[in-house]
């Protein structure tokens, strides 16, 4: 354990380091094919506020409960062999929410990075971010950068946080960068193809998600990974995000495994 980890441990006397077992056998739903786990799962974590309101509690309590659900899902993804997990943590549109709620969300993000970083490091999880994180509050921005730096060499689950992220703004960013390269004479207009566009997205080194999950029963993409989910299987879960736990994740994977992915083609017809 390095000096940084020792200092972090002292900051929180209740923190306990846990090495995840990575034991698929503890997850035993019927019908799961352990050889067909999606490489990349993306999640729109929706319904924290409504979960709390239904229980007569402030929305902030729902966001805290959602953080606990996120911890469980990250751990489960790592244990069952998911290689990439992207979660919609804060959108470019979320700035429209009341300042008090934005403050709670930012505080919870800082808390998560502080309390969970040692455990993520110990379990070889690599934290990445997608989005315009420079616009986050300075202290949050610095904590996010530190978490990415501390985990950059980890070779386990890639945990991609979409922070101040919007799918349209991501595509606009890519177009501007490519246009500048054309202007500089680095590439020609004729050379622009899908690969070049993908190389200018936040997810440049991450494969597209095979599975997109949205909680709370809503049937919207909400400006999330608009390019990347072109051929993702979409599973909408009725649970609000705080109620989405390991079993819910495995149920979504089972639904995914029972789909036929055709990528615009048709089923093979036997002659």
N, C-alpha and C positions, 0 to 999 in steps of 0.2 A: 504494500500500500504506500503510495507516494505522499508527499507533504500535503498536496492539495486535498487528497481524499481524507487524510487525517484531520485537517482543518474543517472540512465539511462535516465530518462525523461529530466533531466537538460542537458545531453550531446547533446540532439537533440531538439532544440526549436520548430522544425516543427512537431515533433512527436505527433500524436493524438491517444489516446487509443480508440479502437473500440470493443464493445462486439457484436459478430456476432449474428444475430437473430435466427439462426437455424429454419428457416421457409421454409419448403419444398414448400409451396404454391407459393413462388416467382419464383420457377423453374417449368414451366408448359409446357414441351414438350409433344406432343401427344404420347401415348403408353408407358410411363414410369410406371412401377409397383413399387410403393414405398415400397411394402412389399418384394421386391426381389432385394434390393440393394446389390452389392457385399460387403462382409465383408472386404476383402483386395484387394486393387487395386495397381498394380505396373506399373510404367511408365518409359519408356526410352525416355528422353526428348531430341529429336534430331532435328537439323536443325537451331540452332541459327546463326551460321556463314554464312550459305547459305542464310538465311533470310536477313541478313545485306548486303551481297554482291549483292543480287538481287536488293537491293535498293540503291546501290552505296555507302554504308557506311562501316566503319571498323567492323571487326568481334566482337570487344568488345561491340559495340552498340547492336549487336544481343544478346550477353550474358546478357546485362542489360535488354533488352526487355523480354528475357526468364525468368528473375527473376520476372518480373511483372506478367507474365503468371503463374508462380509457386504460387505466393501469391493468385491469384484468384482461382486456382485449390485446394489449401489447404483449403481455406475458404469454397468452394463449397462442398468438401468432408465432412467436418465437419457438414455443414448445412443439408445435405441429409442423414446423418447417416452412412457413411463409417467409419469403426472402425480402419482400418490400411491403411496407404498410404506409399508405398516405392518408392522413386524416385532415378534414376541413376544420381547422381550429379557429380561424378568425378571417372573415372575408372582407374585401374592400367595402362592401355595403354595411358591414357591422358597425362602422363609425357613425351610422345614423341613429344608433341606439342611445338611450340616455347615458350621460357621462358617468353616472353612478354605476351602471351595469358594465360599461366599458372598463371602469376602474377595477371592478370585481374580476372580470375576465383576465385582465393583465396581471393582477395580483395572484390569481390561481396559476397562471402560466409560470410566473416567477417561482411560486411555491413548488410546482411540479419539478421544475428544473433543479431546484435546490435539494428537495427531499429525495428525488428518484435518480439523480445523476450517478451516484455511486453504484446503485444497483444496475443501472443500464450499462455502465462501464464494465462491471463485473460479469455481466452476461453478454458482453461483446456486441451490444447494440450500437449502431451508428446513427446519430441524429443528423438529419439534413433539414433544410427549410426551403420552401417554395413561396415566393411572394416578395413584395416590396418592404422588406423588414427594416430598411433605413427609416421608414416613417413611424415605426413603433416608438414608444417612450424610450428615452436614452438608456435607462437602467434595464429595461426589458431587452432592448436590442443588445446590450452588452452581455447579458446573461445567455441569450440565445447564441451569440457568437462563441462564448466560452464553452457552452455545451457541445456545439459543433466541433470546436477545436479539440476538446478532451476526448471525443469519440471518433475522430476522423479516421483513425487507423483500425478501428474495430471491424471484424470480418463476419459478424452475425447479422441479425435482422437490420435492415435499413428502415429506420423510422422517420418518415418524411412529414414534417409539420407544415401544412399550408397556412401561412400567417400573413395577414394583410394581402390575401391572394384573391385574384379574380381571373377567370379564364379568358375573358375578352382582353383585359389589360395585358395578360401574358402574351397573347397573340400579337397585340399592338407592339409590345416591346420587341418581339422577334422580328416583326416587319421592319421596324425602325433600324434595328441592328443590321439586318440583311441589306436594307437600302443604303446604309452607310458603307457597307462593304462593296456594294456595286459602285457607289460614288468614288470610293478610293481605288477602284480598279482591281480589287482583290478577287472578285468573281464577276461573271457576266449574268445578265438577266436570264439567258438561256440555261444557265447552270442551276438555277433555283429549282429545287425539287423538294419532296416531302422530307428527305433526310436532312437537308440543310435547314428547313424550318424546325424540325425536331431538335437539331443541335443548338438552336437558340431558345428553346423552352427551358423553364426551370428544371424540368425533369430530363434533361438531355441524356444523362447516363443511366436512366431508369427505364425499364421496359414498360409498355402500356399496361394498365390494370386489366387482368382477365375478369375480375369481379368488382363491381361497384355496389356498395350497400348503402341504402338510405333508411334511416329510422323514422319513426313517428307517422308512417303511412303516407307521407307526402310524395306526389309523383312529379318532382321537379329536379333538374340538375343544379339549379341555383348558381349558375356561372362557375361550376367546378370542373376542372380538367376537360374543357370543351373539346380540345383536340385529341387528348389521350384516350377518352372513353368511347371513341367512334365505334369500336367493336366489342366493348366490354359487355358482359352479361350483367344486367341490373336486377338486384333483388331488393324489394321494398319490404322492410320489417314494420309491423304494426306497433311494436314497443317504442316508447319514448327512449331516448338514448340512455338515461340512467338505469333503465331496466334491461339494457342490452348487455348480456354477459357472455361467458364462454359458450354456453349451450346455444344461445342465439346465433353466435358466430358460426358454430358448427352446423346449425340448421341451414344457414345461408349458403355455406359451402356445399352441403348436400344438394340443395336446390341447383346450384351452379353445376355440380357434377352430373345432374340428370338432364341438363340442357345439351342440345347439339349445336356446336359452334360452327357456323357455315361461312362466315366472313363474306357474305354476299353471294355465295355459291348455292348449290342445292345438294340434297342428300344423294349419296351414291346409289345409282340405280343398277341393280344386277341385270345383266343381259340374259 
